[in-house]
Amino acid sequence: MNSLGDIYNESLTKEFQNDIRQSVDVIHGKANIPQKLGHASGQYHSNISEYVIGWILGIEWDPNMMKSTNDKHKDNVDFNGQYFQTNNATPFEVWLAGILDDTVKYETEKYAWQRPISFANWVTTDPIHHPNEPMENEDMVSLDPNHVIPKSTLYPGYFASYHVYPYYPEFLNYELAYTNYIDSRGKKNSYAGYLNNLRKVHTMPVLISEFGVPSSRGMTHRNRYGWNQGFHNETEQGQITANLFEDIQFEGMAGGIVFSWQDEWFKRTWNNMELDDPERRPFWSNVQTSEQQFGLLSFDPNSSKHVISVDGDSSDWKKNKIKSANMKNANFINTLDQNDNERKLKNWSMSSDERSINFLLNFEKTKQPFDWSKTGVMLLLDTIQGQGQHQLPNNKSVKTENGIDFVIDLNGPNDSRVLVDSYYDPFYYEYANLLHYAPIEPNVNVKDNGLYHKVMLGLNRPLVIPNLNGKSVNLPLEFYETGKLMFGDGNPLHKDFNSLTDLSHNKKDHVLEIRIPWQLLNVRDPSTREIMGDIWKGGLESKKNIKKIQVAIVTYRPTESNKELSYSTVRQKNGKLLMDDFYSYTWKKWDKPRYHERLKKSYFILKDTFLKADPIK
């Protein structure tokens, strides 16, 4: 549709009308749909029509396609059907009026049924001008429901339908008429301000047919009040979505539909869709992709009987019979006095699932509490052959024969993160090397350059806000450190559950439990063991399949300028200390992901919110 740039295409229109008629038949229990790749199919015998409140037709329309259609059909501005007509309409609005009319006609004549009806719309194509929108496409063209008028032959009525989220388009963060709006709580609230304006410019009821925020680990856009697209735990997801619903209710909208009931593993987002395999997205759970995590119902990895929860309790590892990694050749260097509160690593284990790669570290118990100022931990990962660093971050005295591609550096609740070999950093490659939005560093395109990077994720390319307080404002590249790790309790059955937990520390048993999302390690598809290839030779689309990941663990004593190793497997060669004996980890490929359903904390928050909501008047 978008590639044609013209909605007035006979085959397109016919296909759309047939899909709608098929949906009408489905809810009336009168459909027998043959199999077709990418479509639903089957025999539909149950009549559920009395439970379907209305129709919303179409998608979030592409503004370039709409404008192109309007330009190509300037004379097509009138429609007068059996149930709808137009007034001062654009050609695209005329086409939509015809689709609405055909839908009502089909259901009326075949089933003697009518129900409220609308077409999909979104903020990008609303009928309001937004002078502070920095992106041309987001305020290029309008789709105005007021230009489509129902006739008296349509008994249930016609309404407007909008998808409205708090973090996008950008003008919601900068339009002063919205950012200065005072909501029902007495606080500034651009979301409520926009809703107030949206309702005023319509002559019919306005339904907010999509709203919400995702409980993803990765983030895609920021909102000035923290109602971001992602990086919310499930409790925050529920609280923010409940607030949005209260705004929808208070501002007099016809209602709101939370997006969405369940997580959708197949989805993508603009800021990391180059980092995975688009053909394999449905086969694993990418918590870095915000679009996959909007649901109130989660599909958690593993069957319910084989769950590994990141909560510092190693009993689930024992239950799943996960063996410790081989540490038979381990020895000490720089042994410290026990009064220094250093911890000796007894053993460690690895596992993985459809969402992450997991580690369990068991330290020897002492009477003294674990002191992060005296003991840090580095997990060294060699994932791709032929590249990687051969020295540790902030320690040049020990070399490795394995190339280190990632370091999981654990240094307490406020300073733990994933580091990536700068040569293998897709963020730098894209935003600095390709787009020149970030500073160029010397030798990043050279292997084994001694430089590690923090793992970053882009949120916005540079923007120009046209009119902020009377002047144009340039905003630089916006990004954040997605590789920073969060301590907490990742067990949904526990009172203090935090779904964003990356690492859990059991202070009593001296256990560290860690889960790292696959994408933080440049894994494009764990179900086929596909990783990113040499990006400096093949670009972001480069890929290769691996058989294993090699891992070593060291503990260290943190200092301001150095990480003095205290535990490692080392040997001496040619006068150098070399780290040796990396553990090889592999996992089975899959074509059928394991999962179990779980209602998120956000579900129960919204359940309470809806119970307290005013009834429909």
C-alpha positions as CSV (number, residue, x, y, z in Angstrom):
1,M,0.0,0.0,0.0
2,N,2.7,2.5,1.0
3,S,5.0,1.5,-1.9
4,L,2.2,2.2,-4.4
5,G,1.5,5.6,-2.8
6,D,-2.1,5.5,-3.8
7,I,-5.0,4.0,-1.8
8,Y,-7.2,4.1,-5.0
9,N,-5.9,0.8,-6.2
10,E,-8.7,-1.6,-7.2
11,S,-7.0,-4.8,-6.0
12,L,-6.0,-3.2,-2.7
13,T,-9.5,-1.8,-2.0
14,K,-11.1,-5.2,-2.9
15,E,-8.7,-7.0,-0.6
16,F,-9.4,-4.6,2.2
17,Q,-13.2,-4.9,1.7
18,N,-13.0,-8.7,1.6
19,D,-10.9,-8.9,4.8
20,I,-13.6,-6.7,6.5
21,R,-16.5,-8.8,5.2
22,Q,-14.6,-11.9,6.4
23,S,-14.4,-10.4,9.9
24,V,-18.1,-9.7,9.8
25,D,-18.8,-13.3,8.9
26,V,-16.4,-14.5,11.6
27,I,-18.2,-12.8,14.5
28,H,-21.5,-14.0,13.2
29,G,-20.2,-17.6,13.1
30,K,-20.5,-17.9,9.4
31,A,-16.9,-18.1,8.1
32,N,-14.8,-20.9,6.6
33,I,-11.5,-19.4,5.7
34,P,-8.9,-21.4,3.8
35,Q,-5.2,-21.4,4.9
36,K,-3.1,-18.5,3.6
37,L,0.4,-17.7,4.8
38,G,0.4,-14.8,7.3
39,H,-3.4,-14.9,7.8
40,A,-5.9,-16.5,10.2
41,S,-7.8,-19.5,8.9
42,G,-10.3,-22.1,9.9
43,Q,-14.0,-22.7,10.4
44,Y,-15.9,-20.2,12.6
45,H,-19.2,-21.5,13.9
46,S,-19.8,-19.5,17.1
47,N,-22.0,-16.4,16.9
48,I,-20.3,-13.8,19.1
49,S,-21.9,-10.8,17.4
50,E,-23.8,-9.6,20.4
51,Y,-20.5,-9.2,22.4
52,V,-18.8,-7.1,19.7
53,I,-19.3,-3.4,20.6
54,G,-18.2,-1.9,17.3
55,W,-15.9,-1.8,14.4
56,I,-12.6,0.1,13.9
57,L,-11.3,-0.2,10.4
58,G,-7.8,0.0,9.1
59,I,-4.4,0.8,10.5
60,E,-2.2,3.8,11.5
61,W,-2.1,5.3,8.1
62,D,1.2,6.3,6.5
63,P,1.3,10.1,6.0
64,N,3.4,9.9,2.8
65,M,0.9,7.5,1.3
66,M,-2.0,9.7,2.3
67,K,-0.5,12.8,0.9
68,S,0.4,11.0,-2.3
69,T,-3.2,9.8,-2.6
70,N,-4.6,13.3,-2.1
71,D,-2.2,14.8,-4.7
72,K,-3.1,12.2,-7.3
73,H,-6.9,12.4,-6.8
74,K,-7.6,16.1,-6.2
75,D,-11.0,16.0,-7.9
76,N,-12.3,13.1,-5.8
77,V,-13.7,15.0,-2.9
78,D,-17.3,13.9,-2.7
79,F,-19.0,10.8,-1.5
80,N,-22.7,10.2,-1.0
81,G,-23.5,6.6,0.0
82,Q,-26.3,4.8,1.7
83,Y,-25.0,5.3,5.3
84,F,-22.3,8.0,4.9
85,Q,-21.5,11.1,3.0
86,T,-18.6,13.6,3.0
87,N,-18.3,17.3,3.4
88,N,-15.1,19.2,2.5
89,A,-13.2,15.9,2.5
90,T,-9.8,15.0,1.1
91,P,-9.6,12.1,-1.5
92,F,-8.3,9.8,1.2
93,E,-11.2,10.6,3.5
94,V,-13.6,10.0,0.6
95,W,-12.0,6.6,0.1
96,L,-12.5,5.8,3.8
97,A,-16.1,6.9,3.7
98,G,-16.7,4.4,1.0
99,I,-15.1,1.6,3.1
100,L,-17.3,2.5,6.1
101,D,-20.4,2.6,3.9
102,D,-19.6,-0.8,2.4
103,T,-19.0,-2.4,5.8
104,V,-22.3,-1.2,7.3
105,K,-24.2,-2.2,4.1
106,Y,-22.7,-5.7,4.1
107,E,-23.6,-6.4,7.8
108,T,-27.0,-4.8,7.5
109,E,-28.1,-6.7,4.4
110,K,-26.6,-10.1,5.3
111,Y,-27.2,-10.2,9.1
112,A,-29.7,-7.3,9.8
113,W,-27.1,-6.0,12.3
114,Q,-25.5,-2.5,12.8
115,R,-23.0,-1.5,15.4
116,P,-21.0,1.7,16.1
117,I,-18.2,2.2,13.6
118,S,-15.0,4.2,13.0
119,F,-11.7,4.1,11.2
120,A,-8.3,3.9,12.8
121,N,-6.4,7.2,13.3
122,W,-3.4,8.4,15.3
123,V,-1.7,11.5,16.6
124,T,0.5,11.8,13.5
125,T,-2.6,12.3,11.2
126,D,-4.9,14.2,13.6
127,P,-6.7,17.3,12.4
128,I,-4.6,19.6,14.7
129,H,-1.6,21.7,13.6
130,H,1.5,21.1,15.9
131,P,4.0,23.9,15.4
132,N,6.6,22.3,17.7
133,E,6.8,19.0,15.9
134,P,10.4,18.6,14.7
135,M,9.7,15.7,12.2
136,E,7.9,16.8,9.0
137,N,6.1,13.4,8.5
138,E,4.5,13.6,11.9
139,D,2.5,16.7,11.0
140,M,2.3,16.5,7.2
141,V,-1.3,15.6,6.5
142,S,-4.6,15.4,8.4
143,L,-7.3,12.7,8.5
144,D,-10.4,14.5,9.9
145,P,-13.3,12.3,11.1
146,N,-15.5,15.4,11.0
147,H,-15.4,15.4,7.2
148,V,-17.2,12.0,7.1
149,I,-20.8,12.3,8.2
150,P,-23.2,9.5,9.1
151,K,-26.7,9.4,7.7
152,S,-29.9,8.7,9.6
153,T,-29.9,5.2,8.2
154,L,-26.9,4.4,10.5
155,Y,-28.7,3.8,13.8
156,P,-25.9,3.0,16.4
157,G,-23.7,5.9,15.5
158,Y,-20.2,7.0,14.4
159,F,-17.2,7.8,16.6
160,A,-13.6,8.9,16.2
161,S,-10.8,6.5,17.1
162,Y,-7.2,7.5,18.0
163,H,-4.1,5.7,19.2
164,V,-2.5,8.1,21.7
165,Y,0.6,7.3,23.7
166,P,2.4,9.8,26.0
167,Y,5.9,9.7,24.5
168,Y,5.4,10.2,20.8
169,P,5.2,12.2,18.6
170,E,7.9,14.6,19.9
171,F,5.6,17.6,20.1
172,L,4.0,16.1,23.2
173,N,7.2,16.9,25.0
174,Y,7.6,20.4,23.7
175,E,4.2,21.9,22.7
176,L,3.8,24.6,25.4
177,A,0.0,24.5,25.2
178,Y,0.2,20.9,26.3
179,T,3.2,20.9,28.6
180,N,1.7,23.7,30.6
181,Y,-1.7,22.1,30.8
182,I,-2.9,21.4,34.4
183,D,-4.6,18.0,34.8
184,S,-7.2,16.8,37.3
185,R,-4.5,16.2,39.9
186,G,-3.3,19.8,39.7
187,K,-0.1,18.8,37.8
188,K,1.4,19.7,34.4
189,N,0.5,17.0,32.0
190,S,1.0,17.2,28.2
191,Y,-1.0,13.9,27.7
192,A,-4.1,15.3,29.3
193,G,-3.6,18.6,27.5
194,Y,-3.5,16.9,24.2
195,L,-6.6,14.8,25.0
196,N,-8.5,18.0,26.0
197,N,-7.7,19.6,22.7
198,L,-8.4,16.5,20.7
199,R,-11.9,16.2,22.2
200,K,-12.7,19.8,21.4
201,V,-12.0,19.5,17.7
202,H,-14.5,16.6,17.2
203,T,-18.2,16.7,16.8
204,M,-18.6,13.0,17.7
205,P,-17.4,10.9,20.6
206,V,-13.6,10.2,20.7
207,L,-12.4,6.8,21.7
208,I,-8.7,6.3,22.6
209,S,-8.4,2.9,21.1
210,E,-4.8,2.4,22.0
211,F,-2.8,3.6,25.0
212,G,-0.3,2.3,27.5
213,V,3.4,1.8,28.2
214,P,5.5,-1.4,27.8
215,S,7.3,-3.3,30.6
216,S,10.3,-3.9,28.4
217,R,13.9,-3.7,29.6
218,G,14.9,-1.7,26.5
219,M,13.5,1.9,25.9
220,T,12.6,3.5,22.6
221,H,11.4,7.1,23.5
222,R,11.4,9.3,26.6
223,N,8.5,11.3,28.0
224,R,9.2,14.4,30.0
225,Y,7.3,12.9,33.0
226,G,8.9,9.5,32.9
227,W,6.1,7.8,31.0
228,N,8.6,6.4,28.6
229,Q,8.3,3.8,25.9
230,G,10.0,1.1,27.9
231,F,12.3,0.5,30.8
232,H,9.4,0.1,33.2
233,N,8.9,-2.7,35.6
234,E,5.5,-4.3,35.7
235,T,4.3,-2.3,38.7
236,E,5.3,1.0,37.0
237,Q,3.7,-0.1,33.8
238,G,0.4,-0.6,35.7
239,Q,0.6,2.7,37.6
240,I,1.4,4.8,34.5
241,T,-1.3,3.1,32.4
242,A,-3.8,3.6,35.2
243,N,-2.9,7.3,35.2
244,L,-3.3,7.6,31.5
245,F,-6.8,5.9,31.7
246,E,-7.8,8.4,34.4
247,D,-6.7,11.3,32.1
248,I,-8.8,9.7,29.3
249,Q,-11.8,9.5,31.6
250,F,-11.4,13.0,33.1
251,E,-11.0,14.7,29.8
252,G,-14.3,13.4,28.5
253,M,-13.2,10.8,26.0
254,A,-15.6,8.0,25.1
255,G,-13.3,5.4,26.7
256,G,-9.9,3.8,26.4
257,I,-8.5,0.5,25.2
258,V,-5.3,-0.6,26.8
259,F,-2.6,-1.8,24.4
260,S,-2.2,-4.7,24.7
261,W,-3.7,-7.8,26.3
262,Q,-0.6,-10.0,25.7
263,D,3.1,-9.6,24.8
264,E,4.0,-10.0,21.1
265,W,7.4,-11.6,20.5
266,F,7.3,-10.9,16.8
267,K,7.3,-7.1,17.1
268,R,10.2,-4.7,16.3
269,T,11.3,-1.2,17.3
270,W,13.3,1.3,15.2
271,N,16.3,1.6,17.5
272,N,17.3,-2.0,17.6
273,M,15.6,-3.8,14.7
274,E,18.9,-3.9,12.8
275,L,20.4,-6.0,15.6
276,D,18.2,-9.1,15.2
277,D,17.1,-11.5,12.5
278,P,13.7,-10.3,11.3
279,E,12.7,-13.8,10.1
280,R,13.2,-15.3,13.6
281,R,11.7,-12.7,15.9
282,P,8.7,-14.9,17.0
283,F,11.0,-17.6,18.2
284,W,12.4,-15.8,21.2
285,S,11.7,-13.0,23.7
286,N,13.7,-9.9,23.1
287,V,13.1,-7.7,26.2
288,Q,15.2,-5.0,24.6
289,T,12.4,-4.4,22.1
290,S,9.7,-2.3,23.7
291,E,7.1,-3.2,21.2
292,Q,7.2,-6.9,22.3
293,Q,6.4,-6.1,26.0
294,F,3.2,-4.0,26.0
295,G,1.1,-6.9,27.3
296,L,-0.7,-7.4,30.6
297,L,-0.1,-11.1,30.0
298,S,3.5,-12.2,29.8
299,F,4.8,-15.3,28.0
300,D,7.7,-16.2,30.3
301,P,10.5,-18.5,29.0
302,N,10.6,-22.2,29.9
303,S,7.7,-24.3,31.0
304,S,6.3,-23.5,34.4
305,K,8.1,-26.5,35.8
306,H,11.5,-25.4,34.6
307,V,11.6,-21.8,35.5
308,I,14.9,-20.1,36.5
309,S,14.1,-17.0,38.6
310,V,16.8,-14.4,39.2
311,D,16.2,-14.1,43.0
312,G,19.5,-15.3,44.6
313,D,18.0,-18.7,45.4
314,S,19.9,-21.5,43.7
315,S,17.3,-24.2,44.5
316,D,15.8,-23.8,41.0
317,W,19.2,-24.5,39.5
318,K,19.5,-27.7,41.5
319,K,15.9,-28.7,40.6
320,N,16.8,-28.3,36.9
321,K,20.0,-30.3,37.5
322,I,22.3,-27.6,36.1
323,K,25.9,-28.6,36.7
324,S,28.7,-26.3,37.8
325,A,31.3,-25.1,35.3
326,N,34.7,-26.9,35.4
327,M,37.1,-25.0,37.7
328,K,39.6,-27.7,38.3
329,N,42.7,-25.7,37.2
330,A,41.7,-22.5,39.0
331,N,44.3,-20.9,41.3
332,F,44.9,-17.7,43.1
333,I,47.0,-14.7,42.4
334,N,47.4,-11.6,44.6
335,T,45.8,-13.4,47.5
336,L,44.5,-10.9,50.0
337,D,44.1,-11.1,53.8
338,Q,40.7,-12.4,54.8
339,N,40.3,-9.2,56.9
340,D,40.0,-7.4,53.6
341,N,36.6,-9.0,53.2
342,E,37.4,-10.6,49.9
343,R,35.3,-13.4,48.7
344,K,36.6,-16.7,47.2
345,L,34.5,-18.0,44.3
346,K,33.6,-21.6,45.1
347,N,31.8,-22.6,41.8
348,W,29.6,-21.1,39.1
349,S,27.0,-22.4,36.6
350,M,25.5,-21.3,33.3
351,S,22.1,-21.8,31.7
352,S,20.0,-20.1,29.0
353,D,16.4,-19.8,27.8
354,E,14.3,-18.0,25.2
355,R,15.0,-14.6,26.8
356,S,18.5,-14.6,28.4
357,I,21.7,-16.2,29.3
358,N,22.0,-16.9,33.0
359,F,24.8,-17.2,35.5
360,L,24.9,-18.5,39.1
361,L,28.0,-17.6,41.2
362,N,28.5,-19.2,44.6
363,F,31.0,-17.6,47.0
364,E,32.5,-19.1,50.2
365,K,30.7,-17.9,53.3
366,T,32.4,-15.9,56.0
367,K,31.0,-14.1,59.0
368,Q,31.7,-10.8,57.4
369,P,29.2,-9.2,55.0
370,F,30.0,-9.1,51.3
371,D,31.8,-5.8,50.6
372,W,31.6,-4.6,47.0
373,S,34.4,-2.1,47.7
374,K,36.8,-5.0,48.3
375,T,35.5,-7.5,45.7
376,G,34.4,-7.1,42.2
377,V,33.6,-9.8,39.6
378,M,34.2,-9.9,35.8
379,L,32.7,-12.5,33.5
380,L,34.7,-12.6,30.3
381,L,32.8,-13.7,27.2
382,D,34.4,-14.8,23.9
383,T,31.5,-15.1,21.5
384,I,32.9,-14.5,18.0
385,Q,36.2,-16.0,16.7
386,G,38.9,-13.9,15.2
387,Q,38.3,-10.7,17.1
388,G,38.0,-9.4,20.7
389,Q,40.3,-7.7,23.2
390,H,43.2,-9.7,24.7
391,Q,43.4,-7.6,27.9
392,L,41.0,-6.9,30.6
393,P,39.4,-3.5,31.3
394,N,41.7,-1.4,33.5
395,N,44.2,-4.2,33.9
396,K,47.0,-4.6,31.4
397,S,49.1,-7.0,33.4
398,V,47.1,-10.1,32.5
399,K,46.6,-11.0,28.8
400,T,44.2,-13.6,27.4
401,E,44.7,-15.9,24.4
402,N,40.9,-15.8,23.9
403,G,39.5,-12.6,22.4
404,I,37.2,-11.0,24.9
405,D,34.1,-9.6,23.2
406,F,32.0,-8.8,26.3
407,V,32.7,-8.2,29.9
408,I,30.0,-8.4,32.5
409,D,31.5,-6.2,35.2
410,L,29.9,-6.6,38.6
411,N,30.9,-3.9,41.1
412,G,27.8,-3.4,43.3
413,P,24.3,-2.1,42.9
414,N,25.3,1.2,41.4
415,D,28.2,0.3,39.2
416,S,27.6,-3.0,37.4
417,R,27.3,-3.2,33.6
418,V,28.0,-5.0,30.4
419,L,31.0,-3.7,28.4
420,V,31.6,-4.5,24.7
421,D,34.8,-4.7,22.7
422,S,34.8,-1.3,20.9
423,Y,35.4,-3.0,17.6
424,Y,32.2,-5.0,18.1
425,D,30.0,-2.1,19.2
426,P,27.0,-1.7,16.9
427,F,26.0,1.6,18.5
428,Y,29.3,3.3,17.8
429,Y,29.4,1.7,14.3
430,E,26.0,3.2,13.4
431,Y,25.8,6.5,15.2
432,A,29.5,7.6,15.0
433,N,30.9,5.8,12.0
434,L,27.9,5.8,9.6
435,L,25.8,8.7,10.7
436,H,28.4,11.0,12.4
437,Y,26.0,11.8,15.2
438,A,28.5,10.9,17.9
439,P,32.3,11.7,18.3
440,I,34.8,9.7,16.3
441,E,37.3,7.8,18.4
442,P,40.7,6.7,17.1
443,N,41.4,3.1,16.3
444,V,37.9,1.8,17.0
445,N,37.9,0.1,13.5
446,V,41.1,-1.7,14.5
447,K,40.9,-5.1,16.2
448,D,42.3,-5.6,19.7
449,N,42.7,-1.9,20.3
450,G,42.5,-2.1,24.1
451,L,39.3,-0.1,24.3
452,Y,35.9,-1.3,25.7
453,H,32.6,0.6,25.4
454,K,29.5,0.8,27.5
455,V,26.5,-0.7,25.8
456,M,24.3,2.1,24.6
457,L,20.9,2.3,22.9
458,G,19.7,5.3,20.8
459,L,16.5,7.1,21.7
460,N,16.4,10.0,19.2
461,R,18.5,11.2,16.3
462,P,19.4,14.9,16.4
463,L,16.2,17.0,16.3
464,V,15.4,20.7,15.7
465,I,12.4,21.9,17.7
466,P,11.0,24.7,15.5
467,N,9.6,27.1,18.1
468,L,10.5,26.6,21.8
469,N,9.9,29.8,23.7
470,G,10.2,31.8,20.5
471,K,13.3,30.2,19.1
472,S,14.5,27.2,17.3
473,V,16.4,24.6,19.5
474,N,18.8,22.0,18.3
475,L,18.8,18.8,20.2
476,P,21.8,16.3,19.9
477,L,21.7,12.5,19.6
478,E,19.8,11.1,22.6
479,F,20.8,7.7,24.0
480,Y,21.2,5.9,27.2
481,E,23.3,3.1,28.8
482,T,21.2,0.0,28.3
483,G,24.0,-2.2,29.5
484,K,23.8,-1.0,33.0
485,L,22.6,-3.8,35.3
486,M,19.9,-3.5,38.0
487,F,20.0,-5.4,41.3
488,G,16.7,-6.7,42.6
489,D,14.4,-9.7,43.0
490,G,13.3,-11.2,39.7
491,N,10.9,-13.8,41.1
492,P,7.2,-13.0,40.2
493,L,6.1,-14.9,43.3
494,H,7.9,-12.7,45.7
495,K,6.6,-9.5,47.4
496,D,9.6,-7.4,46.2
497,F,9.5,-8.6,42.6
498,N,11.0,-6.2,40.1
499,S,10.6,-7.5,36.5
500,L,13.7,-5.4,35.4
501,T,16.0,-7.3,37.7
502,D,19.3,-8.3,36.0
503,L,21.2,-9.4,39.1
504,S,20.1,-10.7,42.5
505,H,22.5,-10.9,45.5
506,N,21.7,-13.3,48.3
507,K,23.7,-11.7,51.1
508,K,23.0,-14.6,53.5
509,D,24.1,-17.4,51.3
510,H,26.7,-15.3,49.3
511,V,25.1,-16.2,45.9
512,L,25.0,-14.0,42.8
513,E,22.4,-14.8,40.2
514,I,22.6,-13.0,36.8
515,R,20.5,-12.9,33.6
516,I,21.7,-11.0,30.5
517,P,19.3,-10.4,27.6
518,W,20.6,-12.1,24.4
519,Q,20.7,-8.8,22.5
520,L,23.1,-7.2,24.9
521,L,25.6,-9.8,23.7
522,N,25.0,-9.1,20.0
523,V,23.0,-12.3,19.6
524,R,20.7,-11.9,16.6
525,D,18.7,-15.1,17.1
526,P,19.5,-17.5,20.0
527,S,17.2,-20.2,18.6
528,T,19.7,-20.8,15.7
529,R,22.8,-19.5,17.6
530,E,23.1,-16.6,15.2
531,I,25.2,-13.6,16.3
532,M,26.4,-10.4,14.6
533,G,29.4,-10.9,12.4
534,D,32.3,-8.6,11.7
535,I,30.4,-5.3,11.5
536,W,33.3,-3.3,10.1
537,K,33.5,-5.7,7.1
538,G,29.8,-6.6,6.6
539,G,27.9,-3.8,8.3
540,L,25.0,-4.2,10.8
541,E,23.4,-6.9,8.7
542,S,26.5,-9.2,9.0
543,K,25.9,-12.4,10.8
544,K,27.4,-15.8,11.6
545,N,26.3,-19.0,13.4
546,I,28.4,-20.2,16.4
547,K,28.6,-23.5,18.2
548,K,29.6,-22.1,21.6
549,I,30.4,-19.2,23.9
550,Q,33.6,-19.3,25.9
551,V,33.5,-17.8,29.4
552,A,36.0,-17.1,32.2
553,I,35.4,-15.5,35.6
554,V,37.8,-13.4,37.6
555,T,37.4,-11.6,40.9
556,Y,39.3,-8.4,41.5
557,R,40.0,-5.8,44.1
558,P,38.7,-2.4,42.8
559,T,41.0,0.5,42.9
560,E,40.7,3.9,41.3
561,S,43.0,3.1,38.4
562,N,43.3,-0.6,38.3
563,K,41.4,-3.9,38.8
564,E,43.8,-6.0,40.7
565,L,42.9,-9.6,40.0
566,S,42.5,-11.9,43.0
567,Y,41.1,-15.1,41.4
568,S,41.7,-16.4,38.0
569,T,43.1,-19.2,36.0
570,V,46.5,-18.1,34.8
571,R,49.8,-19.4,33.4
572,Q,53.0,-17.8,32.4
573,K,54.2,-17.7,28.8
574,N,57.1,-15.7,27.4
575,G,57.2,-13.6,30.6
576,K,53.5,-12.7,30.4
577,L,50.7,-13.7,32.7
578,L,48.1,-15.3,30.4
579,M,44.5,-16.1,31.4
580,D,43.6,-19.7,30.4
581,D,41.0,-22.4,30.7
582,F,37.8,-20.6,29.4
583,Y,34.7,-22.7,29.9
584,S,32.8,-23.6,26.7
585,Y,29.0,-23.2,26.9
586,T,26.6,-24.2,24.2
587,W,22.8,-24.6,24.0
588,K,20.3,-26.5,21.9
589,K,18.7,-24.8,18.9
590,W,14.9,-24.7,18.7
591,D,12.0,-24.1,16.4
592,K,9.3,-24.3,19.0
593,P,9.9,-21.9,22.0
594,R,9.1,-23.0,25.5
595,Y,6.9,-20.6,27.5
596,H,4.3,-20.3,30.1
597,E,1.6,-17.6,30.6
598,R,1.7,-15.2,33.6
599,L,-0.5,-12.2,34.4
600,K,1.8,-9.3,35.1
601,K,1.6,-7.0,38.2
602,S,0.2,-4.4,35.8
603,Y,-2.9,-6.5,35.2
604,F,-4.0,-6.4,38.8
605,I,-3.3,-2.7,39.1
606,L,-5.6,-2.0,36.1
607,K,-8.2,-4.4,37.3
608,D,-8.5,-2.3,40.5
609,T,-8.5,0.9,38.4
610,F,-11.3,-0.3,36.2
611,L,-13.4,-1.3,39.2
612,K,-13.2,2.2,40.5
613,A,-13.9,3.9,37.2
614,D,-17.2,5.8,36.7
615,P,-19.8,3.6,35.0
616,I,-20.8,4.5,31.4
617,K,-23.5,7.2,31.6
